[in-house]
């Protein structure tokens, strides 16, 4: 059984490549959070406006009847 070869050190990458990859990771993370926020807003909107979860089927008012004046 042989050991896995050790990957070469990352010193061969230029500072520009490192910055580009970091910027790409930030963009992807920001895009992920934005997509999650939009998805959450869509779900909340669906619950409040389109789902039968918050519908009112009947209103019952109790109390003394009002006389006509």
RAGI-V644426 format. One record per residue. N is the residue number from 1. RES is the residue in three letters. PHI is phi in whole degrees, -180 to 180 (none if undefined). PSI is psi in whole degrees, -180 to 180 (none if undefined). OMEGA is omega in whole degrees, -180 to 180 (NA if undefined). Layout:
BEGIN
n:res:phi:psi:omega
N:RES:PHI:PSI:OMEGA
N:RES:PHI:PSI:OMEGA
END
This chain:
BEGIN
n:res:phi:psi:omega
1:UNK:none:121:-179
2:UNK:-102:151:180
3:UNK:-76:152:177
4:UNK:-65:142:179
5:UNK:-67:146:180
6:UNK:-77:129:179
7:UNK:-66:151:-180
8:UNK:-66:152:179
9:UNK:-63:155:-176
10:UNK:-84:10:-178
11:UNK:-68:-16:-179
12:UNK:-76:-15:179
13:UNK:-80:142:-179
14:UNK:-79:160:179
15:UNK:-62:-32:178
16:UNK:-64:-42:178
17:UNK:-64:-40:180
18:UNK:-63:-45:179
19:UNK:-65:-40:179
20:UNK:-63:-44:180
21:UNK:-67:-38:178
22:UNK:-65:-41:179
23:UNK:-64:-40:179
24:UNK:-64:-42:178
25:UNK:-63:-42:178
26:UNK:-63:-42:179
27:UNK:-63:-44:180
28:UNK:-64:-41:179
29:UNK:-64:-44:179
30:UNK:-64:-41:177
31:UNK:-64:-40:178
32:UNK:-64:-45:178
33:UNK:-65:-38:179
34:UNK:-65:-44:179
35:UNK:-63:-40:178
36:UNK:-65:-41:180
37:UNK:-66:-43:178
38:UNK:-64:-42:177
39:UNK:-62:-43:178
40:UNK:-63:-43:178
41:UNK:-63:-39:178
42:UNK:-65:-41:178
43:UNK:-65:-44:179
44:UNK:-62:-43:178
45:UNK:-62:-42:178
46:UNK:-63:-43:-179
47:UNK:-62:-43:-176
48:UNK:-79:-31:-172
49:UNK:-111:-30:-171
50:UNK:-115:-23:-176
51:UNK:-85:155:177
52:UNK:-80:5:-176
53:UNK:-62:-39:-176
54:UNK:-111:21:180
55:UNK:-79:151:177
56:UNK:-106:125:-178
57:UNK:-99:-23:-178
58:UNK:-156:144:176
59:UNK:-122:128:-179
60:UNK:-120:121:-180
61:UNK:-110:126:180
62:UNK:-115:150:178
63:UNK:146:179:180
64:UNK:-72:139:179
65:UNK:-68:145:178
66:UNK:-85:135:176
67:UNK:-82:155:178
68:UNK:-81:138:-179
69:UNK:-100:none:NA
END
